[in-house]
Amino acid sequence: MNIGDQINVLRTEGERIAIAGGELALNAAVPTCPGWSVKDLLTHIGTVHRWATAIVARALAHDPRQRDFQHVVGPLPHDELLVDWVRLGLGELVETLEAAPDDLQCWQVFASESSKRFWVRRQAHETTIHRVDAEQARGDEISPVNRDFAADGIDELLLGFHGRPTSRVRALHPSVLHIHAIDLAPGRGDWYIHPTDAGPLVTFNEVESPHCTIEGPVELLYLALWNRLPFDDLTVSGDPALLQLWRNYSAVRWVDPVSFSN
């Protein structure tokens, strides 16, 4: 998907969060985020959008969470204004990303071919995942996720977040966890995760006899790998310890006034 397509995803998914937030009680539980209420979810997404906006708009070379986070995010609104505050932050983020130059250089969470592409992609997936949280809090069926977008989200998770030395998906003995999307073309729907004592390596060439294989539609794989759906709706074969390793240690950590691991 190109940058314009991903900005459209961001806009649409952010509005879905705002709509759900306006229909739910702020103290309603968010099942996919243990310990979170809808208020926590709305506060988190509004905070993240403002954080990303500040980095891109000011071409910051540092993560503002380390120095001036409260100044970047601003005061939190009263409860009755929370949904409007989320919408305002979403609109500012979309406008900032659309206006950002293609050669933007700023701080980013992990390496990417361009800072603009990184932040568009990151915020599109961040918002989509939390839209799923909002829908689950409302008891809805989950709205569909585009297949190409879902595959890109798996790439981002495995190659980006788990390509960092901070990944906790580690193992002392060689093993391979195969992720197979049954609805993607050959050569696009396979990821081979090799946990090592220094973190996971990800390859795309076929590995004979992987230790564990998880397969199913790419949308379900995307949401399960991001810990938004159980693996029960997917086909799992081989060593269950590898699946458990992923479930125990794959969560992406974020620290803000409302702390939660994605």
Secondary structure as UniProt FT lines:
FT   HELIX           3..23
FT   TURN            26..27
FT   TURN            31..32
FT   TURN            34..35
FT   HELIX           38..57
FT   TURN            58..59
FT   HELIX           64..66
FT   HELIX           69..73
FT   HELIX           79..81
FT   HELIX           82..99
FT   TURN            102..103
FT   HELIX           115..138
FT   HELIX           147..155
FT   HELIX           156..160
FT   HELIX           161..163
FT   TURN            165..166
FT   STRAND          177..181
FT   TURN            182..183
FT   TURN            186..188
FT   STRAND          190..196
FT   TURN            197..198
FT   STRAND          199..203
FT   STRAND          212..216
FT   HELIX           218..225
FT   TURN            226..227
FT   HELIX           231..233
FT   STRAND          235..238
FT   HELIX           240..249
FT   STRAND          253..254
FT   STRAND          260..261
//
